Amino acid sequence: MDSRQMESVMKDSESGMLEMKEVLISNLNSGHKKQQLDSGTSLQLFLDRIPISSIPGINNSSVLELKTGDTVGDAIQMLYEKDVFGVPIADILDLDPDDDRRRFSDRYIGFIDFASMFLWCLENPDIGQTKVGELAKSFLWNPFFPVHLDETLFRVLLLLSKHPLQVVPVIDRTNSNVTGFVTQNAVIQLLLQSSGLEWFDSIANKPLSEFRFENEEHVVHVYGDQSIAEALHVLWGSRIGVVAVLNRETNRLIGSIRSSDIYLLVENETFLHDRKNLTIEEFIHVETGNKGSDPTIEWDLGALFSAGILRLKNNFLPRMDSPVTNKKTDTLMQVMKNMAETKSTFSFLVNDFQQAKGVFTPRDVIVQFAPPCIDSTIHGVGFFESALDQTRCHVKDGTLVCNQ
């Protein structure tokens, strides 16, 4: 897809989103058919009107995949050469394509990313010939919970809020192949299109101090004078894929090391071979920008276009020495815009002294808008829970029931 096609797709998507929003606002304000829609119903109606197929880049012609019989070493090399961050894992099934047993739920059994495999190899030297399938029970594998092109953002929101997923794979019903991915950042970008709807603004305009999130008082960190090897070991144990880099004297945030930066160790063998001697502060100042790319187009497309691809070498992420930050006085809307504009998968919460006090992730955003689902063990959170209470509604057998 060239620049003009990409811009055209982006404009069509934004136009369609605005049209859907205007129709829904009109219905809400006029009391369509003399019925007043409650906020919870408004949420479901809006999200159920955003088809996954409308996300730019989501229907790619081909998506790279790994087989359970591939070695970890070969997998790392292939993802690096193809510039792919992560891929679905296909089970080795010797079945005819027309066999009813060859369903997508059987064919794809997991998702794995470049950084996890690379860090695992650093922690476990000389086992690069291990088969990808042998790692099935390790946390290197992410679960494979797909959606179809004809489903909506509502389904994606449920999956991302219920499970700690990096991405949601999208399946084409006609051939059971993965055609693309919906990223957490893409969902945030789409949710931001809801600005102007009462149910969205009522929660998005609240300050972060009114929310609870997983890492609001805990930041995994290293100091700038520590070695790269020490930072990689800490990152290996980080479940959110980022480690804060602090100044040892002031505890001031001076940078971060993310899973998305790991490919730089392959590009620059000096960092890899001398990782026990070189300091983290030396590493975070590496220039990663690609001067041959067009930042204007890449920036405009933002998280929406990246939903369809998983690029390993993302040239327009914030520099390692310029991490994304927010304060607890900022609103949820401000954090969402910050993440969307920078394509970041986190924002450090800092105080007035630029000291990191917490980490806010896209999942922390998504759960605030996530409704209960048909699984009775899952309860409403954030906005949806309060909306149900206020409107005397509840979920029964997967259906929204309101008391008159």
Sequence and secondary structure as in RCSB ss.txt:
>XXXX:A:sequence
MDSRQMESVMKDSESGMLEMKEVLISNLNSGHKKQQLDSGTSLQLFLDRIPISSIPGINNSSVLELKTGDTVGDA
IQMLYEKDVFGVPIADILDLDPDDDRRRFSDRYIGFIDFASMFLWCLENPDIGQTKVGELAKSFLWNPFFPVHLD
ETLFRVLLLLSKHPLQVVPVIDRTNSNVTGFVTQNAVIQLLLQSSGLEWFDSIANKPLSEFRFENEEHVVHVYGD
QSIAEALHVLWGSRIGVVAVLNRETNRLIGSIRSSDIYLLVENETFLHDRKNLTIEEFIHVETGNKGSDPTIEWD
LGALFSAGILRLKNNFLPRMDSPVTNKKTDTLMQVMKNMAETKSTFSFLVNDFQQAKGVFTPRDVIVQFAPPCID
STIHGVGFFESALDQTRCHVKDGTLVCNQ
>XXXX:A:secstr
  HHHHHHHHHHHHHHHHHHHHHHHHHHHHTGGG    HHHHHHHHHTTSBGGGSTT S S    EETTSBHHHH
HHHHHHHTBSEEEEE      TT TT  HHHHEEEEEEHHHHHHHHHHSTT TT BGGGGTTSTTSB    EETT
SBHHHHHHHHHHS  SEEEEEETTTTEEEEEEEHHHHHHHHHTTTT HHHHHHHTSBGGG   TBSS   EEETT
SBHHHHHHHHHH SSSEEEEE TTT BEEEEEEGGGTTHHHH HHHHHTTTTSBHHHHHT     TTS HHHHHH
HHHHHHTS  BSS TTS  TTS  EE TTSBHHHHHHHHHHHT S EEEE TT BEEEEE HHHHHGGG    S 
TT    HHHHHHHHHTTEEEETTEEEE  
